Every structure is written in C-alpha cells, then in structure tokens.
Amino acid sequence: MAFIKKTVKVSDLRNGDTVEVGSKLETVSRVHIKHNELFGYTYKGDPFLRGITKVVFKVPIAGGGFRYE
C-alpha cells in the first residue's frame, strides 16, 4: 500500500482524515479541530500556520485500479 502526502490548511481537514504530526500518523476527530479568534482554525491547539501534512492511502483494487482513502 502506498500513500500520498499533501500539505493543507487546518481548515481543510475533515473528521476521519489522516495527518502526519511529528512523524506519527493520527486520525482527525472533530474535537481536535477548533476555531480560534486569533489564529483561525487549530488542530489540537496548534494553528500549523505553514500547513499540516495530510496523508491519503493509495489502495490497489481488483481489476488493476486504485482506491484513495
């Protein structure tokens, strides 16, 4: 199984997304994303102003294609 990494804004994260924080993979929960008047959206209290790394898994399926999760 392969994966694709992409830097996104915290406001683009959704419940169930997988992110890489400190070389560890974490699943995003809606309680992790909050809106702060000063910084905008935060993930676990950190605004990640340069973006956060979202991980998408590329899963091979029967018939030769791929499914992205």
N, C-alpha and C positions, 0 to 999 in steps of 0.2 A: 504494500500500500504506500503510495506516495502522498505528499502533501504540498500545498502551495501556501506561502506566507505573503501577506499583504499588509502594509501599514495603513490604518484607517483612523478616523477621528473617533473619540469615545462616543459621540452622539450617534454614530452609525452602528454601534453594537446592538445586538438583539439578544433576548433571552435564548439560551441554548447554543450560542456561538462559542467557539473555542479560541482562546487567546494565549499568547506566549508572554509570560511575565517572569523575568529573571531566569530564563532558560527552562521554565516549568510550564506545562500546559495546564490551563484552567478552563472550566466551563463557566460561561457567564450566566448569572442568575439576575433576575430583575431587581433583587435587593442590593446588588453590587453597583448598579448604575443610579446615580443621584444627580439632581441639578443643584448647582451652587451658584448663587448670585454673582460671586466674584470671578470664578473660573469657568462657568458654564457646566458642562457635564463632567462628572468624575467617575472613575472606576475604583472602587474600594478606597475612596477618599483622595486618590491621586488624579490630577487633571490630565496627565500624559499629554502635555502641550505639543510635543513633536509627533504624537500619534501612538497607537498601540498596535502590536503585531497580531493580526487575525490569522488563524490557521484554518485552511479548508482542506479536507481529506479527499483525495482522488482515488476512488474505489473501482477496480475493474469489475465489469459485469459480464454475464454470459452473452455471447454474440459479438464480443470484441469492443464494446464501448466502455465508457466510464460514467460513474455517478459521483457527483460532488456533494459532500456532506459537511 
